[in-house]
Amino acid sequence: MRNDSAEPNGIDDMRNIAVLGYGVVGGGITTVIEENCAKIRETVGDDVCVKYILDLREFPDSPYADRVVHTIDPILADDSVELVCETMGGAHPAFEYSVSCMKAGKSVVTSNKEVVATFGVELLECAKENGVQYLFEASVGGGIPVIRGINTALAADQISSVNGILNGTTNYILTKMRTESRTFDDVLAEAQVLGYAERDPSADIDGIDAKRKIMILTALASGKLVRDTDVYTETLRNVTVEDIHAAEAWGGAVKLIAGSVIDGDAIQVHVCPMFVPWSCSLAHITDVYNGISITSPVCGDVMFYGRGAGRLPTAGAVVADVCAILSDAAKMERNPVFVKADDGCVKPFDEIGFRCYIRANAGQVELCEALAAYCDGTEVLSDKAGVVEVITGKLTKPELDKIRVQFAGIESVIRVLD
Amino acid sequence: MRNDSAEPNGIDDMRNIAVLGYGVVGGGITTVIEENCAKIRETVGDDVCVKYILDLREFPDSPYADRVVHTIDPILADDSVELVCETMGGAHPAFEYSVSCMKAGKSVVTSNKEVVATFGVELLECAKENGVQYLFEASVGGGIPVIRGINTALAADQISSVNGILNGTTNYILTKMRTESRTFDDVLAEAQVLGYAERDPSADIDGIDAKRKIMILTALASGKLVRDTDVYTETLRNVTVEDIHAAEAWGGAVKLIAGSVIDGDAIQVHVCPMFVPWSCSLAHITDVYNGISITSPVCGDVMFYGRGAGRLPTAGAVVADVCAILSDAAKMERNPVFVKADDGCVKPFDEIGFRCYIRANAGQVELCEALAAYCDGTEVLSDKAGVVEVITGKLTKPELDKIRVQFAGIESVIRVLD
């Protein structure tokens, strides 16, 4: 697919790629390629040239103004383009464009977690059928090389669980709530003004972004992509400053944890706020940073940490995938492979017990007696001014729902990461 | 090199490997291969069989008793052995055996940081000349996939610095000193009884182990392997409980940091105890855990964390390299490449300024006046009962040496990781 003849467009002795979507990440790609051209040339063996940029907008002031196209057609028609970076976001038309590019013999690299979490199985199959590559290191954890970490170094190992702080916006909000004792709404509003949170913050604060990322990581770790609807997802909106202070008094921090447990063929995936003890490295991850902890019998806990988003880290991960493909390294890597998880192998969240932090306007005796009916080992954290705080034994969601009905005074329930 | 004919030894339809040195890591290799045989078969395409174990000892009770040999010759002579795991430790005869194996057409995988730090350039050249692979993921960070992390995912990026907690024993000692307010000697003696520290603890506590590991990581990051003697290395023996408490009061922890700075062609590598602020993830790494933080303009700070040693994590990393080679993945990976650093590119440690924590039996005014001659911005932490504690501006080693002469009352000097 290399172009060895001089092109009218004037791009020769180059490996040509196209970028779909010239937003934050797409713009970062051209920057990274410019700034690291020597290192990229050394890795790939040639210069890499962004020959087309697909976007609905024009960029008259950009040095790439003349590369901008408004339909996918010229890219599909140009055999000199061997690889396409899809940084559009959203499932559609990213899915259709990616399929068209692969059918035209072009490898595709993406930062788009939604399209991978939704159509990952179809996209990997399409790549295989067309003898091209489909890579998505940038879809999870920005510049943190966690997907290669799972795929290559852990190749001789069975992963038993993945727990991550996968959304920088919510971790920033939780950090500010803790250090400045400010309410969720207050910090969110500020984050929106500063541009750290979207005007519609739902994807971040309701756990949707984290859910897509843990679906991808779990698919790599288990070989099975679960459905969106199989992931128990709890919003962060209800977490209060009191909860965060209670976690500190207990010995940890509140974090939005995206987790999965892989037990043979059975998989369970969830996203919810959790009490994370200081003994767990994830508790110490603050601000917009992400962390992913992977547990296996051989390696124990391995954690990856870094900026989980942002223009350059994410673009850097896209360009690393570009280099892997253009240097032929990706052909021989243990590439991502997963199939759709069938209904039988997804363990319902309702069956999983977690220790929980409960704060209630209730008497200690009554609450503990009610909890004793469901679990052993409830530990009282404090009991003053009519407010009792406990860490319970393991409780399932249906049990928690019943206890909530029994105690109208329950103010807060947050699971514990053990 | 594969053996497709039935062997008298009865090992057929297998990929045969040998293990040199059946100690802690070597023994872990057979365990990992047994316990993860399904995953390994899936990765490699065949079963992997340990056909020979080279050790001076006999292991009559081991299921591998009949595989034990006492010289390298039968391994070199057996063409069905395509890969050798060198887990002997020490530079010799590990170097000579590894060269012999590669000359006999066998790839070599090692967990031996001493041989890589000493002869890494020669061993990689030898692999190249003989068309085989030489991999050493297990030589740094046990089960933490940091070498692949540097080599593949950061392929499009320039690494500007590496900072690591690379020795679990010293980190365990520092953790115990902090949490139990016990002296260095006391905790070291206990660690020796428990088997966490060697009877001769010098390699750990004098920074030699950490030095070898940072030499390897820096070689991967910069393409240049510095000499042992180019690494400024300071023992941990002089760190006191007072220092650790002072770090806490300041807002961080004392850690044995192995660090390097890569600035274009100039490299600087050092190992020394440092004040690490809580804002840096490395400060939160406790017990025997290791952490490696890599900084680059594109990705910012990326950190890898996990058990840096131990039988199974280290053996798991060896087996991951075995799988990479036997599945042909390693052929196309961006394999480790580095050359010897020439004298010109190693920046002398004496030229590098660090902020420092200084505790002295002296008057605040006198100490600050003396420091003012060398650096700006000295900050007084405390001044009571004739003991003054300060954080200085940036000071080089020669400057510190002069100040020590000037102030006989200086009890402690520890650099700050900024």
Interface residues (C-beta under 8 A of the other chain):
Chain A: V32 E35 N36 K39 I40 T43 E137 G142 G143 I144 P145 R148 G149 T152 A153 L154 A155 A156 D157 Q158 S281 H284 I285 S296 P297 V298 C299 G300 D301 V302 M303 F304 Y305 G306 R307 G310 L312 P313 A315 G316 A317 V319 A320 V322 C323 A324 S327 D328 A329 A330 K331 M332 E333 R334
Chain B: V32 E35 N36 K39 I40 T43 E137 G142 G143 I144 P145 R148 G149 T152 A153 L154 A155 A156 D157 Q158 S281 H284 I285 S296 P297 V298 C299 G300 D301 V302 M303 F304 Y305 G306 R307 G310 L312 P313 A315 G316 A317 V319 A320 V322 C323 A324 S327 D328 A329 A330 K331 M332 E333 R334
